[in-house]
Amino acid sequence: MTATDAGTVPSRYPTHHVVNQPPPRVDVNEFETNIPLSEYVHSIGEAGAAQELQATGAVVGSTQFQDDARLAHNCPPTLHTHSKYGQRIDQVEYHPSYHRIMSQAVAAGAHTSAWANPGAGANALRAAQFMLFAQVEPGHACPISMSHAAVESLRQAPELAGEWLPRLYSGQYDPELKAGKAGALFGMAMTEKQGGSDVRANTTRAVPDGERFLLTGHKWFCSAPMSDAFLVLAQEDAGLGCFLVPRVLNDGALNTFMIQRLKDKLGNKSNASSEVEFANTLGWRIGDPGRGVRAIMGMVGQTRLDCILGTAAGMRQSVAEAVWHARHRRAFGARLIDQPAMSNVVADLALESEAATAVSMRLARAFDNDASPQEQAFRRLATAVTKYWVCKRGPNHAYEAMECLGGNGYTEDFPLAMRYREQPVMAIWEGTGNVIALDVLRAMSTEPESVDAFFAELRLASGVHRVFDDFSAQLKEQLAPIRSAPADFAGQARNIVEKLALALQASLLLRFAPAAVSDAFIVSRLGPDRAFNYGNLPASSDLAVILARA
């Protein structure tokens, strides 16, 4: 009796023989294969040895990490408001894969290593760690980012800093809500349903109770609600204040932190975002009375940078997947990567990703503790400018990469469907497009030295490329009337910010990238025939060099 007679399926049934499909993209070192990042973390970010990044690149490129990333998104967090006995517990349950990812990211210092080990290049090193983890699993990057950003605000309250900073700097991750933990993570709760970005419309109240405050109110968005503590904005007698609200008090009791529901988001599925109710919730003030916006703005500046880093990380994932597919898939008698239309699209995607990586490393360097006053002025304007543009470019970049994979890209078996849903949050979080563009105008008015520092940066690349020089000169001329009365140009804010962002990216590529990369970027983004759909690189572009770096 044959196998067929026995009713079993033959081991080599003809239609089950798979051909012309790419092999799985697993067990690759995501740092070694990311040539722009591996170069710019040193040349632009001025970071030292990168053994830690080599190790992280192997971790996030492993089959295990990719499986954990998939599970963390497919098994989203669940809210448990009460115990089975009826007690209020307000806890969020995550899949074990999420905790494995968090533990690895914290151990690698993706959250606070730049604070724990400061110096030239410290922020570039930390940024690269953050980008490598966020490239494969973006949801966990939210609490990682907020923990990094909270340090600057905490330093305004020395007593609280002494208690919390050693735990924030720890490489230990413990997901349990309990007192006496060696490590800690921070979140923040700023916005409310009636105001959104207009935080001065907040109605949450903070009433003095000795040296502490009792907070009562409702927060519309509070991400990562299982964090150990939060920076919260609330109204006090002097105005809007900033307060540290722990989840667990020093005696082990739970602070009142009622999670009303988890948000049903478009993407960012592995990360819980919630609505939270405070009712005589204990908090401690950070900064001066009524100066909460000032106290928390340092945190906002840091998280805006991480929005850029997260978008650049997502662009890298999109490029890596698109290039991998195009190099292994054949159609109409040739590999996709060798067909002119596809090679132009993929090279253009790679160009966008490289420019985002370069400006990410430049901004990270500007946040190091040796930053001069001019460097601080530069980062004030450049971070907002770049946050607007790079994050705006993210969703369409992910879509175009997804299209390179055809039907495969549209399925949940591949990561680009997840990435397409993920990229918009970077543009929305910490200031939507209009909020950021108007903030750039505000900086021009209140901190005019930031504009001078920005153009000083551009001048470092002058005299190399005529199109860049002409574009920069015209930009400076266009800004002259705007600098004298920024508020009069609110309707044109986006146009202004876009040009500033492109000029900054072009200047960095001129200084640090191969000529083929900088020339293609400048001609296609700054030239008279510029077009912002991908796949429109001019015939003069050296696609082979650009693709070799992808």
Helices and strands as residue ranges (DSSP letters): G 14-16, H 35-43, H 51-60, H 63-74, E 78-82, E 88-93, H 96-107, H 113-116, H 122-136, H 141-154, H 158-168, E 186-189, G 199-201, E 205-209, E 212-223, E 229-236, E 239-246, E 258-262, E 273-286, H 292-328, E 330-331, E 334-335, G 336-338, H 340-366, H 373-404, G 406-410, H 416-428, H 433-446, H 449-459, H 466-484, G 486-492, H 493-512, H 515-526, H 543-548
